[in-house]
Amino acid sequence: MSKLSRQVNLPKLPAALSPVKQFRSLGFPYRSPSTPRGVDPAPAEKTTGAHYDTAWARRTPARMARAAIIDGPMRLMVSGLAAPDRRGTDRLDALEGPAIFVANHHSHMDTPLMLTSIPEPWRHKLIVGAAADYFFGTKITSALSSLVIGAVPIERSKVSRRSADQAAELVNEGWSLLLFPEGGRSPDGWGQPFRGGAAYLAQKTGRPVVPVYLEGAGRILRKGRSLPRPSTTSVTFGRPLVPSNDENATRFAARLEAEVAALADEASSDWYRARVRAHAGTSPGLTGPDSGDWRRSWALGDRSSGAKRRARRWPET
């Protein structure tokens, strides 16, 4: 080919367009109008994380499906892996209306354990405050979390009025709420300080808070483990608590943590001695001794052994 012919731009023949390309070639009103030049495009609307809309999961079809999951395969799984010993449900006899359930958090097994242990009428009208960055990271995990456990996104990396206002609105509509105030699973088997979210919601909604202590879930599926290992667990419910008039959210959160610590003492010893220590303010803390890792592991083993000895000493009849 000569140099002159290479410089001539010959027109290309139109190629046959596929149906997809034909649709893409259509303009307004078949497609959204394009952004004019010189105008910044609007930011894309977020549909995951704290912005995921969970309203569909609280409608009747989803609630029926969730009830079938919880009372069916989830209960069988918890029974086989955790063999829970549930105590203190009689302390809820006088409780009426929605409540906020708070528990210590050691394992992903904690949520199924609580969902199958919270008694009626709260169990099947219950939402779970779940970490927005973990359970609502994608559309698939968001949908599964909303359907299977009734999760609503809670931002744990920052204080968000969006999450708090949504949770308070649902509690005011009659939904009970399950929260893990530590904000994440225990890294070493001991607890972490309680955050003030549950205490704030109790003050905002006027609803009581039920403290719960979970023992043994960390042995089944602790943080960092991918496969569960069967063990025994206990679920100890405490008496419902309400904040006093002169008690702010920080002090009420501390009182909730102290009550869960007293329930942990009760699970590892007995009710009378645990109540005596709670009254004296000498209950062992949830966060463990302030010492080296070996000492914390040793003390954690003592607590677990105490719970097993108590289970053998006081068998149920």
C-alpha positions in Angstrom: 0.0 0.0 0.0 1.3 3.4 -1.0 2.1 6.2 1.5 -0.7 8.3 0.0 -3.4 5.6 0.5 -2.3 5.1 4.1 -3.0 8.8 4.8 -6.6 8.6 3.5 -9.1 7.9 6.3 -11.6 5.6 4.7 -15.1 5.5 6.4 -15.8 2.3 8.3 -18.9 0.3 7.5 -21.5 0.3 10.3 -21.4 -3.0 12.2 -24.6 -4.8 13.3 -25.5 -3.8 16.8 -26.4 -6.3 19.4 -29.7 -5.7 21.4 -27.6 -4.7 24.4 -25.6 -2.2 22.4 -28.8 -0.9 20.7 -30.3 -0.3 24.2 -27.2 1.5 25.3 -27.3 3.7 22.3 -30.8 5.0 23.2 -31.0 8.3 25.0 -33.5 10.1 27.3 -36.3 9.2 28.2 -35.3 5.5 27.7 -32.2 6.0 29.9 -31.3 8.4 32.6 -30.2 11.8 31.3 -26.5 12.4 31.2 -24.9 15.0 33.4 -24.2 18.2 31.5 -20.6 19.3 31.1 -19.3 21.5 33.8 -21.7 20.0 36.4 -20.4 17.6 39.0 -22.3 14.3 38.9 -24.4 13.5 42.0 -22.7 10.9 44.3 -24.0 7.4 44.0 -26.5 6.5 46.6 -25.2 4.0 49.2 -27.2 0.8 49.6 -24.9 -1.2 51.9 -23.4 -0.7 55.3 -25.3 1.6 57.6 -27.5 2.7 54.6 -28.9 -0.7 53.9 -32.7 -0.7 54.1 -33.9 -3.6 56.3 -37.6 -2.7 56.3 -38.5 -5.7 54.0 -37.1 -8.1 56.6 -39.7 -7.0 59.2 -42.7 -7.7 57.0 -44.8 -10.8 57.5 -43.3 -13.1 54.8 -39.8 -12.5 56.0 -40.8 -12.8 59.7 -42.4 -16.2 59.0 -39.3 -17.4 57.2 -37.1 -16.2 60.0 -39.3 -17.9 62.7 -39.1 -21.2 60.7 -35.3 -20.9 60.5 -34.8 -20.0 64.2 -37.2 -22.7 65.5 -36.0 -25.3 63.0 -32.4 -25.7 61.8 -30.9 -22.9 64.0 -32.3 -24.5 67.2 -31.0 -28.0 66.1 -27.6 -26.5 65.4 -27.4 -24.7 68.7 -28.6 -27.8 70.6 -26.0 -30.0 68.9 -23.0 -27.6 69.2 -23.7 -25.7 72.4 -26.1 -27.9 74.5 -27.3 -24.7 76.3 -28.3 -24.6 80.0 -30.8 -21.7 80.3 -31.2 -20.1 83.7 -33.1 -17.1 85.1 -36.0 -16.9 82.6 -38.3 -16.6 85.6 -36.8 -13.1 86.2 -38.6 -12.0 83.1 -42.1 -13.0 84.3 -43.1 -9.4 85.2 -41.6 -7.9 82.0 -44.1 -6.5 79.6 -43.6 -4.9 76.2 -40.4 -4.6 74.2 -37.1 -4.8 76.0 -33.4 -4.3 75.2 -31.3 -7.5 75.7 -27.6 -7.0 76.3 -25.0 -9.8 76.5 -21.3 -10.3 76.5 -19.7 -11.3 73.2 -17.1 -14.0 72.6 -18.2 -15.8 69.5 -20.3 -15.8 66.4 -22.3 -18.5 68.2 -23.6 -15.9 70.6 -26.3 -14.6 68.3 -27.9 -18.0 67.4 -27.6 -18.9 71.1 -29.5 -15.8 72.1 -32.1 -16.0 69.3 -33.0 -19.5 70.5 -32.8 -18.7 74.2 -34.8 -15.5 74.5 -38.3 -16.6 75.5 -41.6 -15.6 74.0 -43.1 -13.1 73.4 -39.9 -11.3 72.6 -38.1 -14.0 70.5 -40.2 -13.6 67.3 -40.4 -9.8 67.4 -36.7 -9.2 67.9 -34.0 -7.3 65.9 -30.3 -7.7 66.3 -27.9 -4.7 66.3 -25.1 -5.9 64.0 -21.9 -4.2 62.9 -22.6 -2.4 59.7 -19.0 -2.8 58.4 -19.0 -6.6 58.9 -22.6 -7.9 58.3 -23.7 -5.3 55.8 -20.5 -5.0 53.6 -22.2 -6.4 50.5 -25.7 -6.8 49.2 -25.6 -10.6 49.7 -24.4 -10.5 53.3 -26.8 -7.6 54.0 -29.8 -9.6 52.8 -28.8 -12.8 54.6 -28.2 -11.0 57.9 -31.5 -9.2 57.7 -33.5 -12.3 56.8 -31.9 -15.0 59.0 -31.2 -13.0 62.3 -33.3 -9.9 61.8 -30.2 -7.7 61.8 -30.2 -3.9 61.6 -26.9 -2.1 60.8 -25.1 -0.4 63.7 -22.0 1.7 63.1 -19.4 0.7 65.7 -16.4 2.8 64.4 -18.1 6.1 65.1 -21.1 7.5 67.0 -24.0 7.6 64.5 -27.3 9.3 65.2 -28.7 7.4 62.1 -28.2 4.0 63.7 -29.4 5.1 67.1 -32.5 6.9 65.8 -33.4 3.9 63.7 -33.0 1.4 66.6 -35.0 3.7 68.9 -37.8 4.1 66.4 -38.1 0.3 66.1 -38.1 -0.2 69.8 -40.8 2.4 70.1 -42.8 0.5 67.5 -42.8 -2.6 69.7 -39.6 -4.5 68.6 -37.2 -5.8 71.1 -33.5 -5.3 70.5 -30.5 -7.5 71.1 -27.2 -5.7 71.5 -23.6 -6.8 72.3 -22.3 -3.6 74.0 -18.7 -4.6 73.8 -18.8 -3.7 70.1 -17.0 -6.9 68.9 -15.9 -10.4 69.9 -13.5 -10.9 72.7 -9.9 -11.4 71.4 -8.7 -13.5 74.4 -11.8 -15.0 76.2 -12.2 -12.1 78.6 -14.7 -9.3 78.1 -14.3 -5.8 76.9 -15.7 -2.6 78.5 -19.3 -1.9 77.6 -20.1 1.0 75.3 -23.0 3.3 76.0 -25.3 2.5 73.1 -27.7 0.2 75.0 -27.8 2.6 77.9 -28.5 5.5 75.6 -31.4 3.7 73.9 -32.9 2.7 77.2 -33.0 6.4 78.2 -34.3 7.5 74.8 -37.1 4.8 74.6 -37.9 4.3 78.3 -37.7 0.5 77.9 -35.9 -1.8 80.4 -32.6 -3.5 79.7 -32.2 -7.3 80.4 -28.6 -8.2 81.1 -27.5 -11.7 80.0 -24.3 -13.6 80.5 -23.2 -16.2 78.0 -20.7 -18.8 79.1 -18.9 -21.3 76.9 -19.6 -19.9 73.4 -15.9 -19.0 73.0 -14.9 -22.6 73.3 -17.1 -23.4 70.3 -16.1 -20.7 67.8 -13.8 -18.2 69.2 -12.5 -15.2 67.2 -10.0 -16.4 64.6 -11.4 -20.0 64.4 -13.2 -21.0 61.2 -14.6 -24.4 62.3 -16.8 -24.9 65.3 -16.0 -27.3 68.1 -18.9 -28.7 70.2 -19.0 -27.8 73.9 -21.4 -26.9 76.6 -22.8 -23.4 77.3 -25.0 -21.6 79.7 -27.3 -18.6 79.3 -28.1 -16.7 82.5 -30.8 -14.0 82.4 -30.7 -11.2 84.9 -33.5 -9.0 86.2 -34.6 -6.1 84.0 -32.9 -2.8 84.8 -34.0 0.8 84.1 -31.9 3.9 84.4 -32.5 6.2 87.4 -33.4 9.9 87.0 -29.9 11.0 88.1 -28.0 8.4 86.0 -26.5 9.3 82.6 -25.8 6.9 79.8 -22.2 6.4 80.9 -23.0 5.4 84.5 -25.9 3.2 83.4 -23.6 1.4 81.0 -21.2 0.8 83.8 -24.1 -0.6 85.9 -25.1 -2.9 83.1 -21.6 -4.2 82.8 -21.4 -4.8 86.6 -24.7 -6.7 86.5 -23.4 -9.0 83.7 -20.3 -9.5 85.7 -22.4 -10.6 88.7 -24.3 -13.0 86.4 -20.9 -14.4 85.3 -20.0 -14.9 89.0 -23.3 -16.6 89.5 -22.6 -19.0 86.6 -19.2 -19.9 87.9 -20.1 -20.2 91.6 -23.6 -20.1 93.0 -26.5 -17.6 93.3 -26.0 -16.7 97.0 -22.3 -16.0 97.0 -22.6 -14.1 93.7 -25.3 -11.9 95.2 -23.3 -11.2 98.3 -20.3 -10.1 96.2 -22.5 -8.1 93.9 -24.0 -6.3 96.9 -20.6 -5.6 98.3 -19.3 -4.4 94.9 -16.6 -7.1 94.8 -17.8 -9.2 91.8 -14.9 -10.3 89.5 -14.9 -8.0 86.5 -15.7 -9.1 83.0 -12.4 -7.8 81.6 -10.2 -10.0 83.7 -7.0 -9.2 85.7 -4.8 -6.4 84.6 -1.7 -8.6 84.1 0.2 -10.6 81.6 -1.3 -12.9 79.0 -0.4 -16.1 80.9 -2.0 -14.8 84.1 -5.2 -13.9 82.2 -5.3 -17.3 80.5 -4.8 -19.0 83.9 -7.6 -17.0 85.6 -9.9 -17.7 82.6 -9.3 -21.4 83.0 -10.2 -21.1 86.7 -13.5 -19.4 85.9 -14.4 -22.1 83.3 -13.5 -24.9 85.7 -15.6 -23.3 88.4 -18.6 -23.2 86.0 -18.2 -26.9 85.3 -17.9 -27.8 89.0 -21.0 -25.9 89.7 -22.9 -27.7 86.9 -21.9 -31.1 88.5 -22.8 -30.0 92.0 -26.3 -28.7 91.2 -27.8 -30.9 88.5 -31.2 -30.1 87.2 -34.0 -32.5 88.1 
